[in-house]
């Protein structure tokens, strides 16, 4: 397959995705009609129109007859996410007169589920655009879950038994179509439950729907400048915690409950690790807030719990000004943000499953150093012995993603500091880059419409790379530079 044929196949596959997503993006037009925002119909209609027309055109490109490669699928998904950000920014340009960079930033933050925003006044923005922001995060959340499941079900990357359900030998979801239907059903049920919980706090249906969409998708967009603090409701903050957690846990557990009535929620290693990190994170943050910020114990525990949940789930809701926090506390919060939620959830970060695997692999490697070369040290997952070759291959892949993630955060932080002389500290800049990479969006104040254009594009790229967990973007760049092997 030549380079042109390879790229043609990638772009043709992109056309298939465009035609699928076009009708999905028509939903905000209903909001424009309900709120009589007739001036928003044309700006909002450009999104499904562009997706549909481009999809029809791109699908006609020639494809390779050698079958689909994993690399072409990954390249198409990477291109799709970036194209979505650009197309989805058009309503902001037409409806709010935002410049191109800010509009693309808003679109990327929406599709990647990051709470950063370039809109200067949310309280005066059209209802249609406010819903569009929430809706992008909701669709992007189910999109990233579907991509993860498809990758796990149809490629050799996660095909070994260590990535199957721990209690069974067969794959968790036997078919992509069945998996897609199950995911939409689960996502819809969780969303309606979230709306009900938020309505219980006294908010209007409009506020509840938008907050539920961004909370269950661990996106973090809000309708007001003050974010969650705008509502001044401790009841709302309490209700948001289980919703954020629900979005950050592996959806395979909901599938088992829904389809097989298996209530093995806390038997999953990612769930155990999540609550272990959450408990430790809350304790450390509360201690720091008492020691460095002189908060009383109850206030410190509450702020520590809420911010630990927001960071670990990569949602980005805030109930505190982080500029009042000590640098060491901010770095610890960055660590929680970088880890993120579970594999197969809407959360960002490097994922709990990858962290657990890395720890187990490191222990295995060090155990092998202390025994004779003739002694076989088994690599065990869920009580099963994994062949040495498989274990080493999966360890290499796992560590590669973690290493590349650290490198990207390091380079992006240097780039921001290189091109912008700012009063923000190194700790705050690094935290912001980690927050963008983990698609969290907790803000220390640096990310704003007034930041330099080059910084905005650095953050756009970091959000894009982080949401797709590095590898698809790397493969896309290799395809553009080198072509297929």
N, C-alpha and C positions, 0 to 999 in steps of 0.2 A: 504494500500500500504506500503510494507516494505521499509527500507532505500535503499537496493540494487535495488529494482524495481523502486523506485523514481529516483535515480541517473541514472539508465539505461534509463529511459524515457527522462531525461534532456539531456543526451549525444546523444541519438538517434535523438532528435530534433535538436541538434547541427549539426549532420550529414546532415540534410535537408538544413540547412543554408549554410554549406560548399559547397554542390553540386550546390547551387544557385550562390554563389559568385565566384566559380572557373572560369567560362568563363568570368566574369566581370574583373578579374585580368589579363587576357591575353592581354589587350589593350597596356600596355607598351612594349610588344614584337614588336609592329608596329614601335615604336620609335627606338628600337634597329636596326631594318632593315633600316629605313629611314636615320639614321645617320651612317650606316655601322659599328655599334658597335657589331660585331659578337661575341666578347668575353663576351658580356653581355646576350646573348641569354640563355645560360644554367643557370646562376644565377637567371635570371628573370623568367625562365620557371619553376623553382622549386616551386614558389608560387602557380600557378594554379594546378600544378601536385599534390602537397601535399594536397591542399584543396579538389581536386576531389577524390583522393585515400582515404583520411581520411573520406570524406563524405560518400562514398560508403560503407566503412567498418562500420562506426558508425550507419548508417541507419539500419543495420541488427540487431542491439541490440533490445532485447524485450522491448515493451512499456506497460504501464499500460492500461488496458481496461476500466478504469473508466473515461476516458475523460481527456482532458488537464486542468490543473489547471493554474491559473494566476501565481502562484509561479514557476512552471516549465518553463513557457515561460520567465519569468524574469531571472531565473537562466541560461537558455540557451543563452539569449542575453548577460548576463554578461560574461559568459565563452567565447562566440564568440568574444567579443571585446578584451579580453586578449589574446586569441589564435591568433587573427589577428595580434596583435602587435608582437608576437613571430615569426610567420611564415613570416610576411612581413619584418622582420629584416634580413632574410637569404641573400637576394641580397646585402645588405650592408656588411655583413660578407665576402661574396665571391667576391664582386666587389671592395670593398675598404679596405678589411682586418680589418674591425672594430671588436672589441671584442664583446662577446655575450651581455653584459650589454648595451653597447652603441647602438648596433643594435636593441635591444628590445626597448630601449628608443626612438630611431628614429621612429620605427614602431608605438609605442604608441602615440607619438606626431603627427604622420601622421593620424592615425585613429581617434584620439580624436579631431583633429583640433587645436593643440597647436603649437605655433611658435617656441618653444625651439628646438634646434638641437645639435647633438653630432658630426656632420661632421666638421672636422678641416679646410678643404679648399673646399668650395662650388664651387669656380671659376675653379677648376681643376677636379671636379667630372664628371663622365660620364653623357651624356645627358639622357640616359635611367633612371638612378637613380634619377636625378633631376626631371624628369617627374613623376616617380613613387612616389616621395614625394608629389608632387602637386596633383596627381591623388588619392592618399590615402585620402587626406583631402577632396577632392571633393566627393568621394564615401561615406566617413564617414559622411559628412554633410547631404546628402540625406538619409543616413541610420538612423541617429538619428531623423530626421523628421518623417520617416516612422514608427519608433518605437513609437514615441509619439502619432501619429495618431492611430496606432493599439491599443495602450493602452487605449486611450480615447474612441475608438469605441467599444471595445469588453470586457471591464472589468467594474466592479462596482466602480473602483477608481474615474473615472471622468464621470460617467454615468448621474449624476443628471443634471437638466436643467441649472445650473449655469455654466456648461462647454460646453453648446451648443451655437450655433450662437445667438447673442442677439436679432436679428430681426425675428427669426423663432423658432418654437417649435420643429421641426424635427432636427435630428442630421445633422451636417454640411455635412459630406460625408457618404452616406448610406452604402457603402460596402468597404471592405479593398482592393479588386481588383481595383474597380473604383478609390479609393483614391490613390492607388499606381500609376496608369496610369496618373492621374491628376498631382500628385507630380512630376513625371519624366518630364511631358510636361512643367510644370511651371519652373522646375529647368533648363531644357535645354534652354528655352527661355531666362531666366535671365542670364544664362552663356554666350549665344551668344551675348546678349546685352552688357554684361561686356567686352567681347573680343573686340567688336566694339568700345566701349568708350576708352579702353586702346590703341587700334590701332590709334585712333584719336590723341593721344599724340605724335606719331612718333616712338613708339617702334616697334620692329620686331614682326612678327606673333608668333614666338617661345616664346618670352618674354611675349607677350600679352596673349597667351593661358594659360601659367603657372600662371601668376599673376591673371588672371580672375578666374581660378579654385580655387585658394587659397583665393581670396577676397570674392567671392560669397558664399563660404563655411565657411567664417569667420575663416579660418585656419591660415593664416599669413606666411606660408613658402615663401621664395624668392629664387632666383637663384644665389645670390651673397652675399659675406661676409658683405657688407655694407648695406644690406637690401634695403629698399625703397630709402635711401639716396644715394645709388650707382648711381642711374639714374640722380640725381641732376636736377629734373624736377618738378617745381611747378605745371605744367599742369597735370602731372601724379598724384600727391598728391591730387589735386582737384577732379580728376575723380574717385579716389579710395574711396572717402567719400560716394557718393551715392551707390556705389557697396557694400561697407561694410554694410551700413544701410539696403539695400535691402535684404541681407542675414539674418539680425537680426530681421526683422519684421515677424509677423505671416503669414505663407503661406496660411492660410484659406482666407486671404484677396485677394491674387492673384487668388485663386480658384473662389471666388465670381466674380472677374473681368473677368476671362477667361470664366467661364461657364454661368454666369448669368448677366454679364455686369453691375454689381452693383459697382459703384465707391464710396463706403462708407469708403474710406481709413482712413480719420481722425476722423471717428465716432467710431473707435475701441478704447477701453480704454487702451489697451497696447501701441498702437501707440501714444496716447496722453501722456501717462506716459513716454514713451521713449524720446519724444522730450522735455518733461519737465525736465527729468534728464539730457538730453544733454545740454539744455540751462543753467541749473544751474551748471552743471559740467564745461562747457566752461567758464562761468563767474568766478567761484572760481579758476580754474586753471590759467586763465589769470591774475586775481588779484594777486595770489601768485607769478607768474613769474615776474610781474612788481615789487612787493614789496620785494621779497626775491632774485630774480636773476637779477634785474635791466635791464630787457628787455624793449624795446620800446613797445608801446601799440599795434601796428600792428603785430609785431612778437609774442608778448605774446598771442594775440587773435588767431593767426593762429596755434601756437603750442598747445594752450589750446583746440581749436576746434578739430584738428586732433587727438590728444591723447585721448580726451574725447570720440570721435567716436570709435577709436581703442579699448579702454578699455570697453566701454559699449556694443559694438558688440562682444567683446572677440576675435577680429581678431589678434591683436598682432603686427601690423605694427608699426614701430617707426621712428620718424623724429628728435629725440632728445636723448642725453645721459642722462639717468635718474640719474646718479651719481652727476649731477650738480644741481639737484632739492633738495629743502628743505625736511626734513623728513615729515612735516605736509602735504606738497603737495603730497608726495608719498602715504601717508595714505589715502588721499582723492581719489587719483586715484585707490587705492586698493578697496575702497568702490564701485566705479563705476564698476570695474572689477568683484567684487563679485556679484553685482546685475545682470549684464549680459543683454542679449536681451530678446526677447519675447518667450513665450511658443509656440511650433510648428514652430520654426525657426532653423537655423543651429547654432545659438549662444550658448555659455555656460553660466555659472553663475546659480544663484538660480532662475532666470527668473522674468520678470516684472509682470506677472500674479500672481505669488506667493506673490510678494511684495505687490501688490494692494490688494489681498485677505487678507493678514496678517494685513494691516493697517485697512481695513474695519472691520475685526474681532475684533481687539483690541478696536476700537471705540465702537463696539456693546457690548463687554464685560464690558467696563467702563460705558456705558449708563445703563446697567442692575444693576450696583452697586448703582446707585443713585435713583432708584425707588423702590417702594414697591414690595415685593416678589410676590404679586398677579397681578402685572401689566405685561402684555406681551409686550416686546420690539421686534418688528419684525426685522428680518435680511433680508435686501433687496439687490438683485443683479439685475441691469438693470431694476429697478422699480418693480420687482417681489418679493413677500414675500416667503422666503425659510423656510420650516418647521424647528423647533428648533432642532430636533434630527439630521437632515441632516446637518444643519449649524454647530453644535457642532462636528460632525464626520469629516466633511471636514476641519474645523479649526484645529482639532487635527492632521490630516494627514499633513496639510500644515505646521504647526508649528514644527512638528517632523522633516521634511526635513530640515527646516532652522536651527533648533537646532543641528541636526547631522552634518550639513555642517560646522557650527561654531566650533563644537567639533573636527572635523577632521582637520580643518585648525590649531587649537590650538595644537593638539597632534603632527601633522606633523612638525610644527615649532619647538616645543620642541625637537623632535627627531633629527632634523637636527642640532640644536644647541648643543644637548647633545653629538653627535658623531663627531662634526667637530668644532675645534677651528679656527674661521675665523675672518678676519679683517672686514668683512661686518657687518653692524649694524643690530640690532634687527629689525628695521623698514624695512630694505632691505630684510632680510630673510623672514619676514612675508609677505611682498609684493610678493616675488617670489612664496611662497606656495599658496597664494590666486590666483596668476596668473595661476599656474598649476591647481588648483582646478576648476577654471572657464574656463579652456582650452583656455586661452588667449595667454600666451607666451611672453608678454612684459617683457623685461629682464633688470635687473639692473647690470648684469655682473656676478652674482654668478653662474648661470646655465651655465656650460661649460664642455668640455670634461675632464677638469682637476679637477672637483669636485670629492669628495670621492665616492666610489662605493655604500656605504650605502645610501648616499644622492641621488644618481641616482635612486636607487630602491624605496626610499621614494617618489620621484617625479613621478616615473612610476605609483605607486599605487594611488597617489593623482589624477593624470590625469585620470586614469581609473575610480575611484570612482566618481570624479566630472562630467565626461562626462555622466555617467548614472544616475546622480542625486541621488546617495547614495543608495536608497532603493533596487534596483536589486542586488547590491553587498552584502548588508547586508543579504538579503534573501538567496543568494548563500552560504555565510558562515554559516548561520543557517542550511541550508540543509546538508552541509558537516559535521557539528558537531552533529546535533540533528536528522536529517531526517524529514520526514513528520509527521504531527500531526494526 
